[in-house]
Amino acid sequence: MDTRPPRSLRPSILANSFLFAGISSVSLLLFWALYAVVGPAFSPFYPFPSNPSSSSSSSSIFTPSLSCPSPSSPSPSPPNWIACEDLRHDPPSPTFYDDPLLSYGVGSPVQNWDDKRRAWLDLHPSFKPGAERRILMISGSQPKPCRNRIGDHLLLRFFKNKADYCRIHGLDFFYNTALLHPDMFTYWAKIPVVRAAMVAHPESEWLWWVDSDAIFTDMEFELPLRKYEGYNLVAHGWRHLVYENRSWTSLNAGVFLLRNCQWSVDFLEAWAEMGPQSPDYERWGKTLKAEFKDKVFPESDDQSALVYLLLRQGSRWGDKIYLESEYYFQGYWVEIVGKLKKAAERYAEMERRAAGLRRRRAEKVAEAYGAAREEILEAEGWRAGLEGLRRPFVTHFTGCQPCSGRRNEGYSNEDCWKGMRLALNFADDQVLRHYGFAHRDLLTSDSVRPLAFDFPA
């Protein structure tokens, strides 16, 4: 036991000062070390917007901590810093995402969506350049393995085709395999996905839905967005078949382009009201069957519903819907696949005449060569569509059902699978060209050949 007087246990004033300074320094170092790890969102000095609807601390905004150096840092170079800032910067100011009542799903439409998107872009100015032409492609398939023994392989190749197109043209791509609404199955499942994507991607002006069984068979072609100024929905179809023939096959709902705006939010709600989640689903099936004399089944489907909205609610929606028929925005595979070999030969002959198109190039500059080819196509009068000489833009294997295998009885398995191989390899050759290879023939998927310099001269 220590019997020294109490004062003998006290350090001197000088020692006390050193001790206090040491403790303060360690505490400060510890604070900044923790701050660097958890980020400013957990700082007591960080300003959180108020959230009157919630009393828990979970109402605080999470602000991601940038792993980028400051702009004044000598490393990395300024272009890398700019790219990093563009992709990751999310200021702490509140946006529509901080509204606890915001819904990503159908049945709860967003109000004032145009204003909310505009406000979000004002807070994220790096996304403004090119915003009017920014596209998010969306596709998807079922969450379970395919019943058809080659179905998963085919879906993988269909997915690769879309990913290739998006990479070449700089598009974002979302592929979904989850059923976002438990009652909106089969062809109706696309509507909840597109609706959620609108909220998840306010920086995108357009949402481009492409069915899983659709293939891009012209990897150079780009959507003529200027043509669709003033429209909010683009689908492949024919106005005379809609308004004169009143046919449920007058358009195709498997590929469509939708503007990210309030009109589209409201339109998706009206469209979804005819879906299987609606208590009036059976009634809608009977209504659509009676409306379209060529409709053979009494079930409400997305395509018939879309035609119905044009016919019965045309004053509300029709002026903003563009039916594209001048090129294969999506094309019926039966009338396309038999012509793909001839199309490949025609394009090779074009390149023999145009030496500039034969030049080897990096894939990143492929769009420039696509634009150069477009000038030649225009000058030589190559038309698109059924009677034209151009490559079909999108070939849609509607009715083949590659995953389930439950194809339309009008087609044979061999016709469907052979047609898919042809279309997939036809498209893949346009991609492999940038890597110096091509398939040995359009029906052989696993064998390629190197391309000679100045191919195909």
Steps between C-alpha positions, in 0.01 A plus 500: 500500500633844415526724809634808324306823543227548241678791332795274423271306260412811296714582198643841464321768302749457212458124497125546510516725196703244304257227599199705393661588170588136436150379575352775281729411211416132520130580525518729199689241295249235602210730403638570153584134445142402583367790294693381196350152539135575573482818295338837569150351518572400861664828603313695771564808289344354185171674405212255465173610344206467732256216451184574697340169410760297688634530854777244465858565400442296183362815335855630451628518144791277414752695297764283332860583581691565180815296461629760254785737582436872509527686168823661623663163552783429254370145452293382322489722196216754465296294248485210746388731777225645281372152409503399864308809602241452225423143596501523877418847623172514696454823696331494843209721391167315529339362184191295420690193624468635855120496484387193700180488294683460169402177325691308236197287413183522297189585695661800671583753227763764562365855492682792337759262360626746238577759769668240721722376219592857408588582860714185525690595184556851635670344802700265274610731215762257375214289361346786303721489188331263257211432738238540227653204312591276793345151475468219750436164335295255708439132449446195716396139535347266758673437835502121462702273268354441156295188431639476150836321527674762284292791625752640749773484236280688253408764758868549577572565134200733472632686806851521349356648184331781692808561715713524183265757348495709818880491536555609141253789529572604857156414639423393854341156529282348772410131476246384755422144614274582795121522492452853632123459536387153609178514297638656181643196325599400145476793257362732769818470710677761287280787621611492868863474386476804273312692769773430758774588251348844445558583866839327520633692198381862503806586287359298206259668263392173338426149627535240225333169572621208284354152548744225592431320169584801282842528330681804365593399147645837399758590764580835335152647471397765753150607595397818311406687819447832322220333312321437828512854637154580629417133566518305823449140383638329190392150394517304177162509328272627225236765555266367235499157663417663833229742393359333189552126546477522880738207536669393822815428295508851352800577721751312713551570870817291535729792414411856590665831580350704786589853603581547868224752583170548684301402191670162503438450873129557439498289186659202676229525767225492237668213317554299819134534601420230243761262646461189718544696826173684425170372647354565153753277321244244378262772388781665305571167329142477377501867397815463293377177340180678393692808379738309271338242276836345411593439865473126560541480880285673765788607723600861554851548361726804485494531121122496463477741792736743327294493178184547706641813666574644156149425378292582805713764672668645196423858595698454820796293375500479120676828419806397699534146358707441185450179305824426313478305176774653284767264632515187714465661841413139566453250220316171470770233484317280246533766229860585591723199572488358150652823367792541740761317289421719198516807722849402622613461138358840400677677786829324414465619142440854624827485693686384192389824337571719804856453624441723803251253645758221482750677720585324824385702800447492872153406615473832685486689171259258331219757503696725267525222243130429544429865418724477192315189386169679554608773257572236235170325563314830461693596187438163337133493597500190717155482654407336829215265577353197332584602142824681580864394480612620841579273789196462728554699819325265748389145425234381743442128549147544618317170538815286531520512882870404530483454879178306553512324163122544468521647152217602273367189327552670167879467535723198538780476755753475219370819335527694826841372611655525153365852457644603836845364414497685170395831656732474800806413289408765242503761778804353672707524181449878511644500854783252441608710202652748747700216655628362169276192467178373345295180515587247232135501396179635650381161623823418683520669839814347651747535216655827384769603254749789510433779254767599251631853484277719279211250531280454295695640206 
